[in-house]
Amino acid sequence: MMVFVSRWSTCFFHVLLIGGSSARHVTMRNDDVCESGHCPKFHVAEQGMVMLQVKTDNTAENSTVELVEGGAPWGEQLALKVVKKLEEVMAHPEQAVRQLGAAYECIVRSGANLTKCEDGRKLSSGELPDAPKFLRLGFHDCVKYADGSGGCDACINLEGMFTKFKPAADDTKLPPGVGMAGNNNLALTADVLERIYTDPAYPANSPKLHRSLHEGGQSRADLWALATLYAARRGMVNNNRVCNKTSRNIYKNLGKPELCRLTPSRPMKFYSGRADCPSSFKADPNDQSKFYRRRAYETLKAEHEVNAHSDGKSLQRFFEDVFGMDARETVAIMGAHSFGTFNSGSSMFKYTWKRGTSELLSNEYYRLIALMPHYNKQTKPGGWHVVGGPGRTETNFSGALAKTRWLVRARDQTDGHGPFQWSHQYLRCPDCSWDGNWTPIGHSNEGGPGFRSERCCKECTKQPGDPTIPDACLRWVSQEEEASSVDAGLYLDFSFDPQSGRPTGCDFPDHFTNTKHQRGWTKKSHAPKGCQKQQLESKGDREPKMMYQIVEQYADNQNIWIDDFMPSLEKMLSNGADSLQEEFSFPGPDDEMQEPDPEPGCVDKRDNRMKNKGVHCATWSSVKKCTVCVNNDRWRQKKLCQYSCYQAGCGYKGDVCDMLREQ
């Protein structure tokens, strides 16, 4: 690749980007980082031949320089403006998707059959681009390709992307391994980022950039990383907002309100300089062989397999191989699963990791997978409240904390009976209220009418451990709070069948089918007992080292976790990048995001000479050639044609003219 550079003392670059049969000019400015006439290396996001024509002190010189791969610098103001765009998208995802003006593709996989969705795809929370999906997209983007190349390059493989799974009418199962991994259902979130990247006015009700990020030379990969970080911050902010409230504040219910608030010891940081994947990795944008339209961020390269059905040891090998993470970093980054829900249509997994608090990024995830005594959270009837075991009173309907366990369920949609999902269960009393009499108010998914009865409400006023409480009044209840094998594997040491994903080890039966002659799973489920804790150790001197101990440490302290989570996230987002530069620090979760500076704009003031000659700043050759502007004493004093001079590369010292202001 040959790069011809011509440089002005103001470090203003005219760039001719040549790729394939097309070429375009891009104007880029770096004078705010130039000192003593020296300009640093310039990062160019585009792949292909780049020709720069440069002058120094009005003397042209041509030279060949090294092209440094990676996106152009951002600066704090640009980052703040794009954050405002992301904020608008996450606050109003339906409007943002509607502005895209394109249908989101859909295909149904039922058994061996693939058919287009009859009525198209009806968008719901499972498809709309919310903060947890941006966080998930950041992870999948930064996973390396199967050959070990790549990393955070704003390219994802769209194989299986638009699939909705549906049980076959003839009960034909899907092949084993289907749904174990992949980028399914992330394209709409990436589509939104692509529009932000190419359209300076998108979305509506957000700051309009003077030029798009694409035109400015910033990389898609940096935009995707910024979106990931902002999504994580949004989850932190959501968590802290409930800390002074009762509703959804599980820590107050636990009697540990001091655990609630996230107070990280340092800010989360955004770095720039990631390179987008080269065009040689991408699909032909004119190819119409697929049922979906090709995307600019689509790669045809096979990606490293991500298996949600594996165990803790396999998970750690994956994070070490792909991200260079030790066990502590792996446990920390997995806390991202505290944010968001499963999508049964695209993954065959149901419900959520944390019932009632899925929009909060918090350490409650670790309390659940460590099987600590906990409360079963309820949102209705009666609004937010929690339910536990015996020990309730007329002023405390919750009772004592409930014991917890896993019940592993076979969804039985693939050969081998997978996928397998871990349901979090509570040994608890029925949900009851007191208004002079005890009244059961729970839903039918808590148990039968004998359990949801006035009798059991009264029995649960006895103290925990009272042997006179009937077994019928204490039941294992699971309500929409789930996990995958990799979550449970952070704390429990079991293994798995690599073909079906079925958990093995512990006291899991060797066979799935239960018969007179062989022990198997009962009613396609099993509650494992006797699992050893996950003792895989993290490298380094920091204590504790064993994975299960790290889970317990995070469960007991929000801020030890968040102080490990943020650098782990930043490390993930640097995967495959050679060099990055710090651009922006996010404020703490209790602090407001700063607003971008008002657009000052610059005017194109003409003096009487210009007016009498009938020349205009934007079209006058003397401005375009920079024979005036900063190179003319009289022009410098009057700041004539301020905007056009800046755009031509010979602006006045200290000017930032991103838009033309009307005089």
Secondary structure as GFF3:
##gff-version 3
##sequence-region A 1 663
A	DSSP	beta_strand	12	19	.	.	.	ID=ss1
A	DSSP	beta_strand	22	29	.	.	.	ID=ss2
A	DSSP	three_ten_helix	31	33	.	.	.	ID=ss3
A	DSSP	beta_strand	43	44	.	.	.	ID=ss4
A	DSSP	beta_strand	49	53	.	.	.	ID=ss5
A	DSSP	beta_strand	55	56	.	.	.	ID=ss6
A	DSSP	beta_strand	59	60	.	.	.	ID=ss7
A	DSSP	beta_strand	68	69	.	.	.	ID=ss8
A	DSSP	alpha_helix	76	91	.	.	.	ID=ss9
A	DSSP	alpha_helix	93	100	.	.	.	ID=ss10
A	DSSP	beta_strand	107	110	.	.	.	ID=ss11
A	DSSP	beta_strand	113	116	.	.	.	ID=ss12
A	DSSP	alpha_helix	131	142	.	.	.	ID=ss13
A	DSSP	beta_strand	163	165	.	.	.	ID=ss14
A	DSSP	alpha_helix	187	198	.	.	.	ID=ss15
A	DSSP	alpha_helix	213	216	.	.	.	ID=ss16
A	DSSP	alpha_helix	220	241	.	.	.	ID=ss17
A	DSSP	alpha_helix	250	253	.	.	.	ID=ss18
A	DSSP	three_ten_helix	257	259	.	.	.	ID=ss19
A	DSSP	beta_strand	269	272	.	.	.	ID=ss20
A	DSSP	three_ten_helix	279	281	.	.	.	ID=ss21
A	DSSP	alpha_helix	312	323	.	.	.	ID=ss22
A	DSSP	alpha_helix	327	333	.	.	.	ID=ss23
A	DSSP	three_ten_helix	334	338	.	.	.	ID=ss24
A	DSSP	alpha_helix	344	347	.	.	.	ID=ss25
A	DSSP	alpha_helix	364	369	.	.	.	ID=ss26
A	DSSP	beta_strand	376	378	.	.	.	ID=ss27
A	DSSP	beta_strand	385	387	.	.	.	ID=ss28
A	DSSP	beta_strand	403	410	.	.	.	ID=ss29
A	DSSP	beta_strand	420	428	.	.	.	ID=ss30
A	DSSP	beta_strand	432	434	.	.	.	ID=ss31
A	DSSP	beta_strand	438	440	.	.	.	ID=ss32
A	DSSP	three_ten_helix	444	446	.	.	.	ID=ss33
A	DSSP	alpha_helix	454	459	.	.	.	ID=ss34
A	DSSP	three_ten_helix	471	473	.	.	.	ID=ss35
A	DSSP	beta_strand	475	477	.	.	.	ID=ss36
A	DSSP	beta_strand	482	483	.	.	.	ID=ss37
A	DSSP	alpha_helix	485	488	.	.	.	ID=ss38
A	DSSP	beta_strand	492	493	.	.	.	ID=ss39
A	DSSP	beta_strand	495	496	.	.	.	ID=ss40
A	DSSP	beta_strand	503	504	.	.	.	ID=ss41
A	DSSP	beta_strand	525	526	.	.	.	ID=ss42
A	DSSP	beta_strand	532	533	.	.	.	ID=ss43
A	DSSP	alpha_helix	547	556	.	.	.	ID=ss44
A	DSSP	alpha_helix	558	572	.	.	.	ID=ss45
A	DSSP	beta_strand	581	585	.	.	.	ID=ss46
A	DSSP	alpha_helix	608	613	.	.	.	ID=ss47
A	DSSP	alpha_helix	621	624	.	.	.	ID=ss48
A	DSSP	three_ten_helix	629	631	.	.	.	ID=ss49
A	DSSP	alpha_helix	633	638	.	.	.	ID=ss50
A	DSSP	alpha_helix	642	648	.	.	.	ID=ss51
###
